[in-house]
Amino acid sequence: MISPSIKPESLELNKKIKLGVLASGSGTNFEAVAKAITNQSLNAQIQVLIYNNPEAKVTQKAENFQIPAVLLNHRKFASREDLDKKIVEVLQEKEVDLVVMAGWMRVVTPVLIDAYPNKLVNIHPSLLPSFRGIKAITQALDAGVKITGCTVHLVVPEVDAGPVLIQAAVPILAQDTEETLHQRIQVQEHLILPLGIALAAKLNNLA
């Protein structure tokens, strides 16, 4: 569940925020943000989708919402820093205010973080600081905890260590598999990511 201290009216943005979204896979979180914008629960506009996997299905969702998509295949860059330099170039060209990592499966560097200080938002499938890094859902199941969830947080150089914006808890059921738990966590991710974006916008006085 989402913290009851978060009131919907406190997340209303007076100015339309220009977003850049980074995604690597199916794009369900990208779609959740696009839908929140369409139904006017998030006062924003996605300027560009940047994706690094040529096979990523997120491109289909971007096309559905008529959002421009740019492929930056990480395999064609000599280093993470070189990739991030190109990402910053595209984001600045599109006049992006706030950057959202919505299933971006690359570790970002200070090149990107410093270009958007406190304006780089990530969603992670655990209640941070628990189960940082890859395979967070597997980590939670292996640890035998009874509750996990998801976190929207600001990005800092240390992986999954930035300030928390909002979290949602998800109970782990006795019969849960990685797939079933992942599905239930995703439901909450889609709810809190637009809220986290609005909180980040307010934090940075963008609206």
C-alpha positions in Angstrom: 0.0 0.0 0.0 1.1 3.6 -0.6 1.8 5.8 2.4 -1.4 7.6 3.5 0.6 10.7 4.1 0.8 11.3 0.4 -2.3 13.3 -0.6 -3.2 13.5 -4.3 -3.8 17.3 -4.1 -0.2 17.8 -2.9 1.0 16.3 -6.2 -0.8 18.6 -8.5 1.7 20.4 -10.8 1.0 23.9 -12.0 3.4 23.6 -14.9 3.7 20.9 -17.4 6.9 19.0 -16.8 9.0 17.8 -19.8 10.1 14.2 -19.2 12.8 12.1 -20.8 12.3 8.3 -20.2 15.0 5.7 -20.4 13.8 2.1 -20.8 15.3 -1.3 -21.8 12.5 -3.8 -22.0 8.7 -4.2 -22.3 8.0 -0.7 -21.2 5.1 -1.3 -18.7 6.3 1.5 -16.5 6.8 3.8 -19.5 3.2 3.0 -20.4 2.0 3.7 -16.9 3.5 7.2 -17.0 2.1 7.9 -20.5 -1.4 6.8 -19.3 -1.1 9.0 -16.2 -0.4 11.9 -18.5 -3.2 11.0 -20.9 -5.8 10.8 -18.0 -4.5 14.1 -16.7 -3.4 12.7 -13.3 0.2 13.8 -14.1 0.8 17.2 -15.7 3.7 16.3 -17.9 4.8 15.5 -21.4 7.2 12.8 -22.5 9.6 14.5 -24.9 11.5 11.4 -25.8 12.0 7.7 -25.1 15.6 6.5 -25.1 16.1 2.8 -25.3 19.3 0.7 -25.5 18.0 -2.7 -26.6 17.1 -2.9 -30.4 14.6 -5.6 -29.5 12.9 -3.7 -26.7 9.1 -3.8 -26.9 8.8 -0.4 -25.3 9.1 1.1 -28.8 5.7 -0.3 -29.7 4.2 1.5 -26.6 6.0 4.8 -27.6 4.5 4.5 -31.1 1.0 4.0 -29.6 1.4 7.2 -27.7 3.1 9.0 -30.6 6.2 9.6 -28.5 9.5 9.9 -30.4 12.0 7.1 -29.6 15.7 7.1 -29.9 17.9 3.9 -30.0 21.2 4.2 -28.2 22.6 0.7 -28.3 25.0 0.4 -25.4 27.0 -2.2 -27.3 28.1 0.5 -29.8 29.7 2.7 -27.2 33.2 2.2 -25.8 32.2 3.0 -22.2 29.3 3.7 -19.9 30.5 7.3 -19.9 30.3 7.6 -23.7 26.8 6.2 -23.7 25.7 8.7 -21.0 27.3 11.6 -22.9 25.1 10.8 -25.8 22.0 10.3 -23.6 22.6 13.8 -22.1 23.0 15.2 -25.6 19.6 13.8 -26.7 17.9 14.9 -23.4 19.2 18.4 -23.7 18.2 18.6 -27.4 14.7 17.7 -26.3 14.7 20.3 -23.5 14.0 17.7 -20.8 13.3 18.9 -17.2 13.3 15.5 -15.5 14.6 12.1 -16.4 12.8 8.8 -15.5 14.6 5.5 -15.5 11.7 3.1 -16.2 13.3 -0.3 -16.4 16.7 1.1 -17.6 19.0 -1.9 -17.2 22.2 0.0 -17.3 24.3 1.4 -14.5 24.5 5.2 -15.0 27.6 7.3 -14.4 28.2 10.8 -13.0 28.1 12.0 -16.6 24.3 11.6 -16.6 23.8 12.1 -12.8 25.7 15.4 -12.7 23.8 16.7 -15.8 20.5 16.2 -14.0 21.3 16.6 -10.3 18.3 15.5 -8.2 16.3 15.3 -11.4 17.1 11.6 -12.3 14.4 9.3 -11.0 14.5 5.4 -10.8 12.0 2.7 -9.9 13.3 -0.4 -8.1 11.4 -3.6 -7.2 12.1 -3.7 -3.5 11.7 -1.6 -0.4 15.1 0.1 -0.4 17.5 0.0 1.2 16.7 -3.8 1.2 17.7 -5.9 -1.8 19.6 -3.4 -3.9 21.0 -4.2 -7.3 19.9 -6.9 -9.7 17.4 -9.7 -9.1 15.8 -7.9 -6.2 12.7 -10.1 -6.3 14.8 -13.3 -6.2 16.8 -11.8 -3.3 13.6 -11.1 -1.3 12.3 -14.7 -1.9 15.6 -16.2 -1.0 15.8 -14.1 2.2 12.4 -15.4 3.3 11.0 -12.0 4.2 7.2 -11.5 4.4 6.9 -8.1 2.8 8.7 -6.5 -0.1 7.6 -3.9 -2.6 8.9 -1.1 -4.8 10.6 2.2 -4.4 10.9 5.4 -6.5 14.1 7.2 -5.6 16.5 9.8 -6.9 19.7 8.4 -8.5 23.2 8.9 -7.0 26.4 7.2 -8.1 26.0 4.4 -5.6 23.5 1.9 -7.1 20.0 2.1 -5.6 21.2 4.3 -2.7 19.6 7.7 -3.5 16.9 9.4 -1.4 13.6 7.7 -1.4 10.6 9.6 -2.9 7.8 7.1 -2.4 7.4 3.3 -1.7 4.6 0.7 -1.8 4.6 -2.5 0.2 3.6 -5.9 -1.3 3.1 -9.0 0.9 5.0 -12.1 -0.1 2.6 -15.1 -0.1 3.5 -18.7 0.7 2.9 -19.8 -2.8 4.6 -17.0 -4.5 7.1 -17.6 -7.4 9.4 -14.9 -8.8 6.8 -14.4 -11.6 3.7 -14.0 -9.5 5.5 -11.7 -7.0 6.9 -9.7 -9.9 3.4 -9.2 -11.3 2.0 -7.9 -8.0 4.9 -5.6 -7.5 4.4 -4.2 -11.0 0.9 -3.2 -10.2 2.2 -1.0 -7.4 5.1 0.3 -9.6 2.6 1.6 -12.1 0.7 3.4 -9.3 3.7 5.0 -7.5 5.9 6.0 -10.5 3.8 8.9 -11.6 3.5 10.0 -8.0 7.3 9.8 -7.6 7.7 11.9 -10.7 5.4 14.6 -9.3 7.3 14.6 -6.0 10.6 14.9 -7.8 9.2 17.8 -9.8 8.1 19.6 -6.6 11.4 18.9 -4.9 13.2 20.6 -7.7 10.7 23.5 -7.9 9.9 22.6 -11.5 6.1 23.2 -11.0 
